Amino acid sequence: MPKSLYESLGVSKNASQDELKKAYRKLVREVHPDKNPGNTEAEARFKEVQSAYDVLSDPEKRKAYDTMGTTNGRTPPGGTTFDFGDFDLGDLFGGMFNRGGAAQQQPQRGQRGNDVEVPVQLSFEDAIRGVQTTVPVQLDLACHSCHGTGAAPGTAPVTCPQCEGRGVVATSQGLFALQQPCPRCHGMGSIVETPCPTCHGSGRERRTKRYTVKIPAGVKDGTRIKLRGKGEAGYGGASAGDLYVVTRVEPSKIYERRGDDLVVNVPVSYPIAALGGEVEVPTPEGAVSLKVPSGTEDGKLLRIKGRGVQRLKGSGQGDVLARIRIDVPKKVNKKQRELLEELKKVGG
């Protein structure tokens, strides 16, 4: 009776994933080739453990194995026991679930076009106010000569004789019949006998298209704007992919952005900071007057509500935060010096 995968790991059929992992790690430590150099039995046991864990650790593979494979020495329904000893289990189950392989890399009939990402450079001012701009994009689009069929003008693709238009062929592996993309038409279901001279039968050509994109007010560096259906053309009449315009915003020389708020340094003289007064603060919508309370310290943030960045999600705007910077003069005239000396005496 062939050994089941559960027996290879020394666990029951009802073992949890944690139990499988624990048993696998223990066995691997015991039979690893590095720990048993030259021991062919240990090497074979190591491969057996690896193959068993590869299947049982994957829920889909494990379900298929429980249905079709050896089950702890018991015979599955129908009275047939399947011995997987001569197969590479990873390849067998990988084929069943359409994982890997060169054929999978070929475009399939009805396959959606690829998404495309393109950057757009914006000034800080354009980012917070919004702007409409034109973005050039290089795309694989349907050939203008054959309109995506791949066949020369006046001709058309014909049904693939190998798969009879299905796009897949069945291959036998013992008791299994597995489907895979047709090697003749690469899953398209049709072949081109007279290729289009423009695209050489691919049905696609590289072209530059220009799209007008409306950049909403308030975008940040790295904001992705989706243009549905403006990506690369699909295969076999499938829909096109999407275009993502990614904003690259230049830093501002005046503002520091914090979410939807803008921080700006505002120089204030010592008398205004000490006694209070008003200063002009720049905002994206123009300068506004700000009242500075008496006794304001250097670095204090004073908020001007609703003068920041437009919120992308939701309504309204952020705020402008005026960071007070006490402006200490490098030079003073005679009168200023006398007053400062007097203040020095009074203040102690």
VMD Tcl script that draws the C-alpha trace (Angstrom):
set ca {
  {0.00 0.00 0.00}
  {1.60 3.32 -1.02}
  {2.34 5.75 1.78}
  {-0.05 8.70 1.98}
  {1.13 12.29 2.26}
  {-0.23 12.44 5.80}
  {1.83 9.38 6.71}
  {4.90 11.05 5.16}
  {4.52 13.88 7.67}
  {3.41 11.62 10.50}
  {0.09 13.38 11.07}
  {-3.57 12.44 10.89}
  {-5.83 13.39 7.99}
  {-7.61 15.87 10.27}
  {-4.39 17.65 11.26}
  {-4.60 21.43 11.39}
  {-2.29 23.72 9.42}
  {-0.34 24.46 12.61}
  {0.13 20.75 13.25}
  {1.27 20.23 9.66}
  {3.80 23.05 9.95}
  {5.12 21.78 13.28}
  {5.54 18.22 11.96}
  {7.18 19.48 8.76}
  {9.72 21.64 10.57}
  {10.63 18.82 12.94}
  {11.17 16.32 10.11}
  {13.12 18.77 7.96}
  {15.54 19.40 10.82}
  {16.06 15.63 11.18}
  {16.52 14.65 7.53}
  {18.00 17.78 5.98}
  {20.88 16.88 3.58}
  {23.19 19.37 5.30}
  {22.76 17.41 8.53}
  {23.11 14.03 6.80}
  {25.84 14.47 4.13}
  {26.10 11.49 1.80}
  {23.04 9.77 3.27}
  {20.85 8.94 0.25}
  {18.01 7.65 2.42}
  {17.87 10.94 4.32}
  {17.94 12.88 1.06}
  {15.06 10.83 -0.34}
  {13.13 11.26 2.90}
  {13.77 15.02 2.76}
  {12.28 15.21 -0.75}
  {9.31 13.10 0.36}
  {8.62 15.46 3.27}
  {9.00 18.54 1.08}
  {6.58 17.18 -1.55}
  {4.04 16.16 1.07}
  {4.10 19.55 2.77}
  {3.92 21.39 -0.57}
  {0.55 19.75 -1.23}
  {-0.98 19.63 2.25}
  {-0.04 23.20 3.18}
  {-2.05 24.52 0.21}
  {-5.82 24.30 0.93}
  {-6.73 23.80 -2.75}
  {-4.10 21.11 -3.33}
  {-5.01 19.40 -0.07}
  {-8.70 19.31 -1.00}
  {-7.87 17.80 -4.40}
  {-5.56 15.24 -2.80}
  {-8.18 14.24 -0.21}
  {-10.62 13.68 -3.07}
  {-8.34 11.82 -5.47}
  {-5.25 10.63 -3.65}
  {-4.28 8.05 -1.06}
  {-6.05 8.80 2.22}
  {-4.16 7.36 5.18}
  {-4.13 3.89 3.77}
  {-7.88 3.75 3.09}
  {-9.19 3.28 -0.42}
  {-11.17 6.23 -1.80}
  {-14.68 5.76 -3.20}
  {-14.64 3.58 -6.32}
  {-12.05 1.17 -4.90}
  {-9.00 2.74 -6.61}
  {-5.87 3.89 -4.84}
  {-3.77 6.51 -6.65}
  {-0.02 6.30 -6.20}
  {1.64 9.70 -6.70}
  {5.11 8.25 -6.26}
  {6.12 8.68 -9.93}
  {4.89 12.27 -10.24}
  {6.27 15.64 -9.24}
  {3.35 16.68 -7.06}
  {4.17 20.37 -7.38}
  {4.02 20.15 -11.19}
  {0.92 17.97 -11.22}
  {-1.18 20.11 -8.89}
  {0.31 23.30 -10.33}
  {-1.02 22.26 -13.74}
  {-4.45 21.44 -12.31}
  {-4.78 24.88 -10.78}
  {-3.18 26.69 -13.75}
  {-0.11 27.88 -11.87}
  {3.19 28.62 -13.60}
  {4.47 27.27 -16.89}
  {5.42 29.02 -20.10}
  {1.97 28.64 -21.62}
  {0.44 30.72 -18.86}
  {2.59 33.70 -19.83}
  {0.99 33.85 -23.28}
  {-1.92 36.26 -23.72}
  {-5.23 34.41 -23.56}
  {-8.36 34.95 -25.59}
  {-10.56 37.41 -23.74}
  {-7.69 38.59 -21.55}
  {-8.12 42.15 -20.27}
  {-5.51 44.69 -21.30}
  {-2.75 45.72 -18.93}
  {-3.06 48.70 -16.62}
  {-0.57 51.51 -17.24}
  {0.90 54.01 -14.80}
  {2.34 57.36 -15.89}
  {3.67 60.24 -13.77}
  {2.67 63.90 -14.17}
  {4.77 66.76 -12.80}
  {2.90 69.49 -10.94}
  {3.89 72.70 -9.22}
  {2.79 73.04 -5.60}
  {0.34 75.76 -6.60}
  {-1.28 73.64 -9.35}
  {-1.60 70.73 -6.93}
  {-3.56 72.68 -4.33}
  {-5.67 74.66 -6.83}
  {-6.28 71.92 -9.41}
  {-5.36 72.05 -13.07}
  {-6.17 70.48 -16.42}
  {-3.14 69.05 -18.21}
  {-2.22 66.84 -21.16}
  {-0.39 63.57 -20.46}
  {1.47 61.64 -23.22}
  {1.34 57.86 -22.75}
  {3.03 55.07 -24.70}
  {0.62 52.16 -25.07}
  {0.18 48.83 -26.84}
  {-3.01 49.54 -28.77}
  {-5.04 47.75 -31.42}
  {-3.19 47.92 -34.74}
  {-4.63 50.65 -36.97}
  {-4.23 48.50 -40.09}
  {-5.89 45.25 -38.99}
  {-7.95 46.73 -36.11}
  {-6.47 44.22 -33.70}
  {-7.14 40.98 -35.61}
  {-3.48 40.43 -36.53}
  {-4.52 39.39 -40.05}
  {-3.54 41.32 -43.17}
  {-6.23 43.69 -44.47}
  {-8.74 41.73 -46.57}
  {-8.13 38.51 -44.63}
  {-9.27 37.20 -41.25}
  {-8.01 34.77 -38.60}
  {-9.14 31.16 -38.99}
  {-10.21 28.66 -36.37}
  {-7.27 26.81 -34.85}
  {-7.33 23.22 -36.21}
  {-5.63 21.77 -33.11}
  {-8.06 22.97 -30.45}
  {-10.99 23.63 -32.84}
  {-11.41 27.13 -31.49}
  {-11.59 26.22 -27.80}
  {-8.20 27.69 -26.94}
  {-7.32 24.73 -24.71}
  {-6.28 21.13 -25.25}
  {-6.55 18.16 -22.92}
  {-3.47 16.16 -21.99}
  {-3.55 12.80 -20.24}
  {-1.45 12.14 -17.14}
  {-2.38 8.62 -16.13}
  {-5.88 8.73 -14.74}
  {-6.08 12.50 -15.06}
  {-7.05 14.63 -18.06}
  {-5.67 18.12 -17.61}
  {-6.47 21.16 -19.73}
  {-3.83 23.65 -20.78}
  {-3.58 26.47 -23.35}
  {-3.35 25.24 -26.90}
  {0.32 25.32 -28.03}
  {-0.69 26.12 -31.62}
  {-2.80 29.24 -31.00}
  {-1.56 30.02 -27.46}
  {-5.09 29.96 -26.10}
  {-6.54 32.40 -28.63}
  {-8.70 29.81 -30.43}
  {-7.68 31.14 -33.85}
  {-4.54 31.50 -35.93}
  {-3.43 34.07 -38.47}
  {-2.38 32.60 -41.80}
  {-1.54 35.93 -43.45}
  {-0.06 38.27 -40.81}
  {-0.68 41.98 -40.94}
  {2.45 43.72 -42.31}
  {2.09 46.56 -39.82}
  {1.96 44.61 -36.56}
  {3.41 41.30 -37.92}
  {0.37 39.37 -36.71}
  {0.34 40.53 -33.09}
  {-2.73 42.72 -33.59}
  {-1.08 45.43 -31.50}
  {1.28 48.31 -32.06}
  {3.11 50.74 -29.82}
  {1.73 54.25 -30.11}
  {1.79 57.46 -28.11}
  {-1.57 58.84 -27.09}
  {-2.27 62.12 -25.35}
  {-4.99 62.30 -22.74}
  {-6.40 65.44 -21.18}
  {-6.52 64.87 -17.42}
  {-8.34 67.02 -14.89}
  {-6.24 67.14 -11.73}
  {-8.55 67.91 -8.78}
  {-7.58 70.55 -6.24}
  {-5.80 69.17 -3.19}
  {-3.81 66.28 -4.69}
  {-0.69 65.20 -2.85}
  {2.56 63.78 -4.14}
  {1.77 60.19 -5.16}
  {-1.99 60.63 -5.65}
  {-3.27 58.14 -8.28}
  {-5.97 59.32 -10.67}
  {-7.75 56.51 -12.53}
  {-8.84 56.83 -16.15}
  {-10.97 53.75 -16.77}
  {-10.39 51.93 -20.06}
  {-7.47 54.15 -21.14}
  {-4.78 51.51 -20.60}
  {-3.51 48.93 -23.06}
  {-5.85 47.14 -25.45}
  {-7.31 43.78 -24.44}
  {-6.87 40.50 -26.31}
  {-9.56 38.88 -28.40}
  {-12.05 41.68 -27.94}
  {-11.61 41.93 -24.17}
  {-11.79 45.30 -22.42}
  {-8.81 47.63 -22.21}
  {-6.89 48.15 -19.01}
  {-6.95 51.35 -16.97}
  {-4.58 54.30 -16.96}
  {-3.32 55.61 -13.62}
  {-1.91 59.13 -13.59}
  {0.40 59.54 -10.58}
  {1.03 63.07 -9.36}
  {4.58 64.23 -8.64}
  {4.30 67.51 -6.74}
  {7.19 69.93 -6.38}
  {7.82 71.15 -2.82}
  {6.72 74.69 -1.92}
  {9.20 77.43 -1.04}
  {6.69 78.92 1.41}
  {4.47 76.21 2.85}
  {4.96 72.93 4.64}
  {2.02 70.63 3.96}
  {0.47 68.58 6.78}
  {-2.43 66.68 5.29}
  {-4.89 69.38 4.29}
  {-3.23 72.04 6.48}
  {-0.44 74.39 5.41}
  {2.25 75.61 7.81}
  {3.96 78.93 7.05}
  {6.65 80.78 9.00}
  {5.62 84.32 9.95}
  {8.31 86.76 11.19}
  {7.12 88.90 14.11}
  {9.01 91.72 15.83}
  {9.79 91.43 19.51}
  {7.47 94.35 20.51}
  {4.48 92.75 18.69}
  {5.22 89.36 20.22}
  {5.44 90.94 23.67}
  {2.62 93.47 23.45}
  {0.37 91.89 20.80}
  {-0.62 93.24 17.41}
  {-1.46 92.22 13.86}
  {0.64 90.71 11.05}
  {0.01 89.75 7.42}
  {0.00 86.00 6.69}
  {0.25 84.61 3.14}
  {-2.38 82.02 2.14}
  {-3.11 80.37 -1.22}
  {-6.07 82.73 -1.60}
  {-4.14 85.87 -0.68}
  {-2.73 87.53 2.43}
  {-4.91 87.80 5.55}
  {-4.49 89.79 8.75}
  {-3.76 87.74 11.86}
  {-4.02 88.95 15.46}
  {-0.99 88.00 17.53}
  {-1.76 87.76 21.27}
  {0.56 89.48 23.74}
  {3.24 87.24 25.17}
  {3.41 85.00 22.06}
  {6.50 82.77 22.12}
  {8.72 81.81 19.23}
  {7.42 78.70 17.42}
  {3.81 79.07 18.52}
  {1.24 77.99 15.89}
  {-1.73 80.26 15.28}
  {-4.58 78.82 13.20}
  {-6.39 80.51 10.32}
  {-9.40 78.29 9.62}
  {-10.51 77.30 6.13}
  {-7.58 78.80 4.23}
  {-5.67 75.55 3.63}
  {-5.95 72.83 0.98}
  {-9.19 71.61 -0.57}
  {-10.09 68.19 0.85}
  {-10.11 65.43 -1.76}
  {-12.53 63.34 0.28}
  {-15.35 65.36 1.74}
  {-16.06 69.05 1.56}
  {-14.26 72.07 2.91}
  {-10.64 73.05 3.25}
  {-7.88 72.60 5.75}
  {-6.34 75.44 7.74}
  {-3.27 77.65 7.51}
  {-1.02 77.36 10.57}
  {1.10 80.45 11.12}
  {4.29 79.52 12.94}
  {5.51 82.61 14.81}
  {9.20 83.40 14.40}
  {10.53 86.21 16.62}
  {12.54 88.52 14.36}
  {15.64 89.71 16.21}
  {17.34 92.59 14.35}
  {21.02 92.14 13.60}
  {21.61 95.89 13.77}
  {19.83 98.60 15.75}
  {19.98 102.40 15.47}
  {20.76 104.78 18.34}
  {17.15 105.31 19.35}
  {16.39 101.57 19.32}
  {19.44 100.86 21.41}
  {18.42 103.46 24.02}
  {14.94 101.94 24.27}
  {16.28 98.43 24.49}
  {18.74 99.46 27.20}
  {15.88 101.04 29.13}
  {13.81 97.87 28.71}
  {16.76 95.85 29.88}
  {17.00 97.90 33.06}
  {13.27 97.78 33.74}
  {12.94 94.09 32.93}
  {15.88 93.01 35.04}
}
mol new
graphics top color blue
foreach p $ca { graphics top sphere $p radius 0.5 }
foreach p [lrange $ca 0 end-1] q [lrange $ca 1 end] { graphics top cylinder $p $q radius 0.2 }
display resetview
